[in-house]
C-alpha cells in the first residue's frame, strides 16, 4: 500500500453516519492489494471524538454492470465485515 503525500485532515468531512456515530475522514492510506481504497477515519458521537477506524471502500464502476473484479472485491469486503462482527477486536490503537 502506498502512502500519498500528507493528506491528513480534509476539514472533518463526514464519510457516513450510523445512528448517532459519524465517521470523519482523517487520512487516505492508499490503495489496498485488490484495488479497494483504504481510509483512516475518526468516529464522532454526541460525547465528542472517539477512536480511529480503518475503512475499506470499493469505487462504483463507471458501467451499469459490475465487473467480475469489483464483484470479487465487494464479496471479500462483505466477508471481512461479517467476520469482524463475529470477532470484534480492540487491539489496534493509536491510529490517529
MMTF fields as JSON, N, C-alpha, C and O atoms, coordinates in Angstrom:
{
  "mmtfVersion": "1.0.0",
  "mmtfProducer": "UNKNOWN",
  "numBonds": 383,
  "numAtoms": 384,
  "numGroups": 96,
  "numChains": 1,
  "numModels": 1,
  "chainsPerModel": [1],
  "groupsPerChain": [96],
  "chainIdList": ["A"],
  "bondAtomList": [4, 2, 8, 6, 12, 10, 16, 14, 20, 18, 24, 22, 28, 26, 32, 30, 36, 34, 40, 38, 44, 42, 48, 46, 52, 50, 56, 54, 60, 58, 64, 62, 68, 66, 72, 70, 76, 74, 80, 78, 84, 82, 88, 86, 92, 90, 96, 94, 100, 98, 104, 102, 108, 106, 112, 110, 116, 114, 120, 118, 124, 122, 128, 126, 132, 130, 136, 134, 140, 138, 144, 142, 148, 146, 152, 150, 156, 154, 160, 158, 164, 162, 168, 166, 172, 170, 176, 174, 180, 178, 184, 182, 188, 186, 192, 190, 196, 194, 200, 198, 204, 202, 208, 206, 212, 210, 216, 214, 220, 218, 224, 222, 228, 226, 232, 230, 236, 234, 240, 238, 244, 242, 248, 246, 252, 250, 256, 254, 260, 258, 264, 262, 268, 266, 272, 270, 276, 274, 280, 278, 284, 282, 288, 286, 292, 290, 296, 294, 300, 298, 304, 302, 308, 306, 312, 310, 316, 314, 320, 318, 324, 322, 328, 326, 332, 330, 336, 334, 340, 338, 344, 342, 348, 346, 352, 350, 356, 354, 360, 358, 364, 362, 368, 366, 372, 370, 376, 374, 380, 378],
  "bondOrderList": [1, 1, 1, 1, 1, 1, 1, 1, 1, 1, 1, 1, 1, 1, 1, 1, 1, 1, 1, 1, 1, 1, 1, 1, 1, 1, 1, 1, 1, 1, 1, 1, 1, 1, 1, 1, 1, 1, 1, 1, 1, 1, 1, 1, 1, 1, 1, 1, 1, 1, 1, 1, 1, 1, 1, 1, 1, 1, 1, 1, 1, 1, 1, 1, 1, 1, 1, 1, 1, 1, 1, 1, 1, 1, 1, 1, 1, 1, 1, 1, 1, 1, 1, 1, 1, 1, 1, 1, 1, 1, 1, 1, 1, 1, 1],
  "groupList": [{"groupName": "UNK", "atomNameList": ["N", "CA", "C", "O"], "elementList": ["N", "C", "C", "O"], "formalChargeList": [0, 0, 0, 0], "bondAtomList": [1, 0, 2, 1, 3, 2], "bondOrderList": [1, 1, 2], "singleLetterCode": "X", "chemCompType": "L-PEPTIDE LINKING"}],
  "groupTypeList": [0, 0, 0, 0, 0, 0, 0, 0, 0, 0, 0, 0, 0, 0, 0, 0, 0, 0, 0, 0, 0, 0, 0, 0, 0, 0, 0, 0, 0, 0, 0, 0, 0, 0, 0, 0, 0, 0, 0, 0, 0, 0, 0, 0, 0, 0, 0, 0, 0, 0, 0, 0, 0, 0, 0, 0, 0, 0, 0, 0, 0, 0, 0, 0, 0, 0, 0, 0, 0, 0, 0, 0, 0, 0, 0, 0, 0, 0, 0, 0, 0, 0, 0, 0, 0, 0, 0, 0, 0, 0, 0, 0, 0, 0, 0, 0],
  "groupIdList": [1, 2, 3, 4, 5, 6, 7, 8, 9, 10, 11, 12, 13, 14, 15, 16, 17, 18, 19, 20, 21, 22, 23, 24, 25, 26, 27, 28, 29, 30, 31, 32, 33, 34, 35, 36, 37, 38, 39, 40, 41, 42, 43, 44, 45, 46, 47, 48, 49, 50, 51, 52, 53, 54, 55, 56, 57, 58, 59, 60, 61, 62, 63, 64, 65, 66, 67, 68, 69, 70, 71, 72, 73, 74, 75, 76, 77, 78, 79, 80, 81, 82, 83, 84, 85, 86, 87, 88, 89, 90, 91, 92, 93, 94, 95, 96],
  "secStructList": [7, 7, 7, 7, 1, 7, 7, 7, 7, 7, 1, 1, 7, 3, 3, 3, 3, 3, 6, 6, 3, 3, 3, 3, 3, 3, 3, 3, 3, 3, 3, 7, 6, 6, 1, 7, 3, 3, 3, 3, 3, 3, 3, 3, 3, 6, 6, 3, 3, 3, 3, 3, 3, 3, 3, 3, 3, 7, 7, 7, 7, 1, 1, 1, 1, 7, 7, 2, 2, 2, 2, 2, 2, 2, 2, 2, 2, 2, 2, 2, 2, 2, 2, 2, 2, 2, 1, 7, 7, 7, 7, 7, 7, 7, 7, 7],
  "xCoordList": [0.847, 0.0, 0.895, 1.842, 0.586, 1.391, 0.718, -0.507, 1.536, 1.005, 1.154, 2.269, 0.045, 0.158, 0.807, 0.85, 1.314, 1.879, 0.852, -0.35, 1.304, 0.459, -0.92, -1.101, -1.893, -3.272, -4.118, -5.234, -3.598, -4.336, -5.597, -6.036, -6.162, -7.447, -7.986, -7.272, -9.241, -9.951, -11.109, -12.211, -10.889, -11.906, -13.012, -14.135, -12.727, -13.73, -14.866, -16.016, -14.571, -15.589, -16.196, -15.478, -17.517, -18.207, -18.359, -18.971, -17.791, -17.887, -19.256, -19.87, -19.735, -21.073, -21.431, -20.579, -22.711, -23.217, -23.992, -24.718, -23.839, -24.577, -25.125, -24.373, -26.444, -27.028, -26.53, -26.59, -26.034, -25.51, -23.996, -23.374, -23.397, -21.955, -21.675, -22.199, -20.848, -20.412, -18.944, -18.207, -18.539, -17.17, -16.559, -16.97, -15.571, -14.968, -13.624, -12.801, -13.426, -12.172, -11.001, -11.048, -9.948, -8.731, -7.531, -6.787, -7.345, -6.181, -6.47, -7.119, -5.976, -6.05, -4.817, -3.686, -5.037, -3.923, -3.492, -2.55, -4.161, -3.766, -4.687, -5.827, -4.158, -4.938, -4.55, -3.37, -5.566, -5.331, -4.871, -4.789, -4.575, -3.994, -4.937, -4.479, -6.229, -7.17, -7.941, -9.023, -7.394, -7.966, -8.905, -9.376, -9.188, -10.077, -9.327, -8.106, -10.028, -9.453, -9.429, -10.414, -8.345, -8.223, -8.103, -7.196, -9.04, -9.105, -9.02, -9.467, -8.456, -8.455, -9.497, -9.464, -10.409, -11.472, -11.509, -11.044, -12.062, -12.224, -13.711, -14.462, -14.125, -15.539, -15.865, -15.022, -17.106, -17.597, -18.997, -19.856, -19.21, -20.514, -20.942, -20.173, -22.143, -22.534, -21.576, -21.513, -20.834, -19.875, -18.545, -17.712, -18.323, -17.079, -16.367, -16.948, -15.083, -14.285, -14.01, -13.812, -14.001, -13.749, -12.545, -11.594, -12.605, -11.5, -11.345, -12.262, -10.176, -9.93, -10.239, -10.029, -10.738, -11.066, -10.551, -10.409, -10.275, -9.868, -11.105, -11.857, -11.309, -12.459, -11.945, -11.1, -12.456, -12.133, -13.357, -14.479, -13.157, -14.297, -13.958, -12.822, -14.977, -14.851, -15.486, -16.647, -14.749, -15.353, -16.458, -16.396, -17.467, -18.535, -18.002, -17.315, -18.322, -17.841, -18.538, -19.641, -17.898, -18.444, -19.553, -20.383, -19.563, -20.563, -21.715, -21.588, -22.837, -24.03, -23.811, -24.311, -23.077, -22.847, -21.589, -20.614, -21.626, -20.443, -19.469, -19.862, -18.215, -17.215, -16.93, -17.23, -16.358, -16.048, -15.077, -15.219, -14.095, -13.127, -13.816, -13.538, -14.722, -15.442, -16.323, -16.408, -16.983, -17.832, -17.017, -17.455, -15.831, -14.972, -14.49, -14.498, -14.071, -13.592, -14.71, -14.502, -15.888, -17.025, -17.372, -17.64, -17.37, -17.674, -16.646, -17.004, -15.363, -14.314, -14.501, -14.355, -14.826, -15.036, -16.273, -16.263, -17.332, -18.528, -18.21, -18.729, -17.366, -16.956, -16.136, -16.306, -15.259, -14.483, -15.408, -15.17, -16.462, -17.421, -18.125, -18.272, -18.559, -19.217, -18.282, -18.705, -17.028, -16.064, -15.79, -15.643, -15.72, -15.469, -16.619, -16.401, -17.839, -18.983, -18.947, -19.364, -18.446, -18.358, -17.212, -17.348, -16.081, -14.882, -14.4, -13.357, -15.136, -14.672, -13.341, -13.063, -12.54, -11.225, -10.977, -11.474, -10.22, -9.829, -8.322, -7.801, -7.618, -6.167, -5.427, -4.273, -6.064, -5.424, -5.691, -6.837, -4.604, -4.768, -3.751, -2.742, -4.008, -3.071, -2.963, -1.885, -4.067, -4.012, -4.048, -3.392, -4.79, -4.922, -4.024, -3.986],
  "yCoordList": [-1.165, 0.0, 1.23, 1.323, 2.164, 3.372, 4.484, 4.6, 5.293, 6.433, 7.687, 8.036, 8.379, 9.631, 10.69, 10.542, 11.76, 12.822, 13.288, 13.25, 13.711, 14.022, 14.548, 15.734, 13.63, 14.004, 13.915, 13.396, 14.414, 14.398, 15.216, 15.427, 15.653, 16.339, 16.944, 17.622, 16.68, 17.302, 18.096, 18.062, 18.796, 19.626, 18.86, 19.356, 17.656, 16.882, 16.416, 16.386, 16.054, 15.586, 14.294, 13.34, 14.269, 13.073, 12.094, 12.409, 10.897, 9.86, 9.201, 8.995, 8.87, 8.324, 8.368, 8.599, 8.142, 8.161, 6.884, 6.408, 6.328, 5.144, 5.433, 5.471, 5.637, 6.015, 7.395, 8.337, 7.517, 8.811, 8.912, 9.824, 7.97, 7.985, 8.371, 7.757, 9.39, 9.743, 9.354, 9.289, 9.102, 8.692, 9.774, 9.966, 10.481, 11.624, 11.238, 10.573, 11.672, 11.402, 11.949, 13.072, 11.135, 11.584, 11.536, 12.51, 10.39, 10.236, 9.166, 8.157, 9.408, 8.412, 7.521, 8.0, 6.232, 5.304, 4.654, 3.861, 4.976, 4.449, 3.357, 3.218, 2.587, 1.526, 0.181, -0.109, -0.642, -1.985, -2.929, -2.545, -4.154, -5.091, -5.567, -6.08, -5.42, -5.833, -4.644, -4.819, -3.44, -2.276, -1.438, -0.395, -1.867, -1.074, 0.131, 0.083, 1.195, 2.383, 2.167, 1.688, 2.504, 2.33, 3.714, 4.484, 4.009, 5.314, 5.16, 4.157, 6.138, 6.212, 7.257, 8.382, 6.889, 7.804, 7.864, 6.952, 8.94, 9.098, 9.171, 9.871, 8.441, 8.454, 9.698, 10.227, 10.15, 11.279, 10.92, 10.531, 11.058, 10.819, 12.111, 13.072, 12.146, 13.344, 13.661, 14.804, 12.661, 12.879, 13.44, 13.84, 13.48, 14.016, 13.034, 12.047, 13.321, 12.464, 11.142, 11.07, 10.086, 8.748, 8.116, 8.797, 6.819, 6.034, 6.22, 6.673, 5.862, 5.835, 4.446, 3.45, 4.39, 3.117, 3.129, 4.184, 1.941, 1.796, 1.426, 0.528, 2.12, 1.876, 1.495, 2.184, 0.398, -0.019, 0.241, -0.054, 0.785, 1.048, 0.686, 0.822, 0.224, -0.146, 0.962, 1.306, 1.527, 2.577, 2.0, 0.848, 2.819, 2.386, 2.326, 3.242, 1.24, 1.144, 2.171, 2.621, 2.537, 3.517, 2.935, 3.673, 1.631, 0.979, 0.471, 0.339, 0.185, -0.255, -1.606, -1.825, -2.509, -3.821, -3.811, -3.126, -4.578, -4.715, -5.669, -6.741, -5.282, -6.167, -7.304, -7.207, -8.366, -9.525, -9.144, -9.613, -8.298, -7.886, -7.125, -7.369, -6.197, -5.429, -6.35, -6.195, -7.31, -8.253, -9.083, -9.3, -9.553, -10.338, -9.484, -9.928, -8.257, -7.359, -7.061, -7.11, -6.755, -6.468, -7.684, -7.534, -8.871, -10.094, -10.306, -10.692, -10.051, -10.213, -9.215, -9.574, -7.955, -6.95, -7.273, -7.075, -7.764, -8.165, -9.299, -9.328, -10.231, -11.324, -10.784, -11.248, -9.819, -9.215, -8.558, -8.646, -7.899, -7.265, -8.324, -8.16, -9.41, -10.491, -11.055, -11.284, -11.28, -11.816, -10.819, -11.219, -9.545, -8.528, -8.459, -8.201, -8.687, -8.677, -9.868, -9.766, -11.001, -12.213, -12.112, -12.54, -11.553, -11.475, -10.044, -9.704, -9.189, -7.8, -7.741, -8.543, -6.787, -6.625, -5.159, -4.265, -4.933, -3.563, -3.513, -2.706, -4.386, -4.471, -3.379, -3.093, -2.758, -1.7, -0.392, 0.035, 0.252, 1.5, 2.513, 2.142, 3.747, 4.799, 5.08, 5.434, 4.929, 5.17, 6.653, 7.083, 7.44, 8.887, 9.676, 10.904],
  "zCoordList": [0.0, 0.0, 0.0, 0.78, -0.875, -0.93, -0.147, -0.127, 0.492, 1.239, 0.397, 0.007, 0.106, -0.626, 0.243, 1.465, -0.363, 0.457, 1.474, 1.212, 2.587, 3.746, 3.368, 3.094, 3.361, 3.029, 4.283, 4.25, 5.374, 6.638, 6.511, 5.38, 7.474, 7.577, 6.276, 5.537, 6.031, 4.913, 5.493, 4.945, 6.57, 7.182, 7.861, 7.949, 8.35, 9.066, 8.174, 8.611, 6.94, 6.006, 6.541, 6.839, 6.66, 7.145, 5.991, 4.971, 6.164, 5.142, 5.163, 4.116, 6.364, 6.535, 8.006, 8.863, 8.286, 9.65, 9.904, 9.032, 11.099, 11.521, 12.915, 13.889, 13.006, 14.288, 14.691, 13.901, 15.928, 16.378, 16.225, 16.77, 15.478, 15.247, 13.805, 12.875, 13.623, 12.275, 12.134, 13.118, 10.91, 10.601, 9.726, 8.581, 10.273, 9.597, 8.987, 9.616, 7.748, 7.044, 7.858, 8.36, 7.98, 8.665, 7.72, 7.605, 7.04, 6.162, 5.109, 5.387, 3.898, 2.83, 2.973, 2.89, 3.187, 3.369, 2.058, 2.042, 0.974, -0.329, -0.823, -0.378, -1.755, -2.369, -1.775, -1.579, -1.489, -0.968, -2.064, -3.23, -1.69, -2.651, -3.732, -4.754, -3.55, -4.595, -5.165, -5.725, -5.027, -5.66, -4.804, -5.258, -3.576, -2.729, -2.176, -2.029, -1.874, -1.265, 0.243, 0.804, 0.903, 2.343, 2.978, 2.663, 3.88, 4.528, 6.036, 6.593, 6.683, 8.13, 8.508, 8.01, 9.377, 9.793, 11.309, 11.992, 11.819, 13.254, 13.554, 12.874, 14.58, 14.936, 15.751, 16.475, 15.615, 16.404, 16.873, 16.081, 18.178, 18.787, 19.486, 19.523, 20.034, 20.785, 21.941, 22.392, 22.42, 23.507, 23.004, 23.817, 21.688, 21.146, 20.244, 19.793, 19.982, 19.116, 19.791, 21.004, 18.978, 19.503, 18.837, 18.452, 18.71, 18.172, 16.668, 15.982, 16.178, 14.743, 14.224, 14.915, 13.005, 12.369, 10.939, 10.321, 10.428, 9.04, 8.238, 8.618, 7.131, 6.27, 4.892, 4.321, 4.367, 3.017, 2.156, 2.569, 0.973, 0.097, -1.338, -1.792, -2.027, -3.428, -4.255, -4.032, -5.202, -6.026, -6.897, -7.327, -7.147, -8.033, -9.461, -9.911, -10.172, -11.561, -12.446, -12.134, -13.543, -14.472, -15.352, -15.883, -15.499, -16.346, -15.503, -14.286, -16.143, -15.426, -14.746, -13.643, -15.382, -14.804, -13.94, -14.25, -12.857, -12.026, -12.704, -13.166, -12.762, -13.344, -12.375, -11.185, -12.885, -12.046, -10.926, -9.797, -11.232, -10.211, -9.083, -7.909, -9.436, -8.419, -7.596, -6.377, -8.24, -7.512, -6.523, -5.393, -6.937, -6.036, -4.871, -3.723, -5.168, -4.113, -3.125, -1.913, -3.639, -2.764, -1.893, -0.701, -2.477, -1.718, -0.604, 0.509, -0.906, 0.11, 1.249, 2.418, 0.915, 1.955, 2.791, 4.006, 2.16, 2.916, 3.876, 4.992, 3.457, 4.337, 5.519, 6.646, 5.275, 6.36, 7.381, 8.586, 6.901, 7.815, 8.656, 9.867, 8.016, 8.777, 9.84, 10.974, 9.493, 10.46, 11.58, 12.735, 11.264, 12.286, 13.279, 14.463, 12.811, 13.717, 14.661, 15.815, 14.168, 14.991, 15.981, 17.127, 15.556, 16.395, 16.51, 15.952, 17.224, 17.361, 18.095, 18.987, 17.702, 18.331, 18.65, 17.964, 19.677, 20.007, 20.175, 20.944, 19.446, 19.585, 18.834, 19.153, 17.839, 17.079, 17.782, 17.92, 18.232, 18.977, 18.473, 17.872, 18.71, 18.367, 16.888, 16.411, 16.134, 14.695, 14.367, 13.419, 15.119, 14.833, 15.754, 15.677]
}
